[in-house]
Amino acid sequence: MFEAQTIDRSVIVNGVELAYQLHGDNTQPTILMIHGLSTPLTGWPTNMVQAIVNQGYQVLLLDNRDMGKSALLVDAKIPSLAWTAIKFKLGLSPKVPYHLEDMMNDTLELLDHLAIEKVHVIGASMGGMIAQLLAIHHPDRVITLTSIMSTTGNKRLPPIAPTISKQLAIKPKSNSYDHRLAYHLNKWRVIGSPNYPANAQYLQEYVAAQLERGINSKGTIRQILAILAAGNRETLLKKINIPSLVLHGDCDGLVHVDGGVATAESIPNATLKIYPGMGHDLPVELVPQIIQDI
């Protein structure tokens, strides 16, 4: 667990139970960190959270709905993922269990519950999409926006690399812990940074912490459906008038670097930083530079 942990609780917001952690001094400005698809709050590297706290901030982490210790929406019907994707490509609007805007509202109501008026928001991947929506629809609550390895929702941007699509289509051999661990270890190796391969022990501990917190396969599908249902945010992003930073790796095969470029080009006066050799993760070696850039 994080050394700076002060609170680890759950609360009912927007009709769902949302789990969260607060780290650091609650009299200091708050940095809200929202992680991505299939990733609980332990997806944020421990050294990253600790370093931000050490710089004089309170850090608010949360498990998105359907992940970690937050509510699993087990009663939500899951339509066929492949058929739903085809419908979206055809311009149809199939029904999905929930939308990214619902996840944004989860976050907003959590801030209300905690009586936090404004935050610096950092979002990674799907979390970057949620952070963008928060800045678009509730700019009065966002001091600064940092969108990491995320995109705008423009379906014409480059798709997932075939090697990664193939890996993500594979399922664990069974629901046993060892098979799930092996699956997620391989997943992070495939989507990770070519120039910064993760140390075997670090990766083992990193994935184990996520499994301990909770990774739900059906929740992952529901989150994917929310991403598929999301519209192109580029026009809305042009309305953002807060300091914004876009970070991306040039070797990201899950969310192509063009998604980061499009995000920065859509947000007025946004700063874009591209890290050579970084994939779809937060390498230990780059965390100090990423924090400095933020």
C-alpha angles and dihedrals in degrees: 000000000000115000091224096053113138104159133024111175146136130229136180109249129161089000096303135090109249123193120211144168131214120203129187135004114345091208090066128081113281126239112200113206119196119187130205146251116335091352124121122207091275086072087085107089112252092229091053094053092044093049092051091050089049089056090062107269136122109232121212116197127180141186107234115233112283093026141081114351093334121106118293108219093222093162093057111106114235114216121208106289095210094046091046090052090052091051091053090050088053090054095253125135109226119187116263129188092250143337136239087255088063089054089048089054090050088058094044093052090048089057089049091050091051091045091235107153100189137010143185101238126210118184129183123204106316086007087059089056091051091046090051090052091050090053091045099048102027107030090154088069097048123076097178135358126217116184113191124194090337137123145214102253092252103149091206092069116102114287130232113298111262093238090056094044088054092051094047090051090061117092128209112271089243140345091265117124093243094052093046090048091051091049095051093043089056091045092056091046091053097047094036132103117289092206094045109040110187119251109253095236093045092049092048091053092043094053093040090056090053093048090048090052091046138270114195120196096204090045088054090055091050090050091049089053090053089053092048090050093052117109129223106286097190096105092046092046089059088068094061112114103178130096105280134188126192119198125187142156120237091222097053107136096176099053108018117231088244086072090061092045090051090049093052092045091052097050113072112246093355118161117231123204120182119192115211113232096011119131131184098311141066106257116212090232093056099043095090090051092045091052091048091051092050 
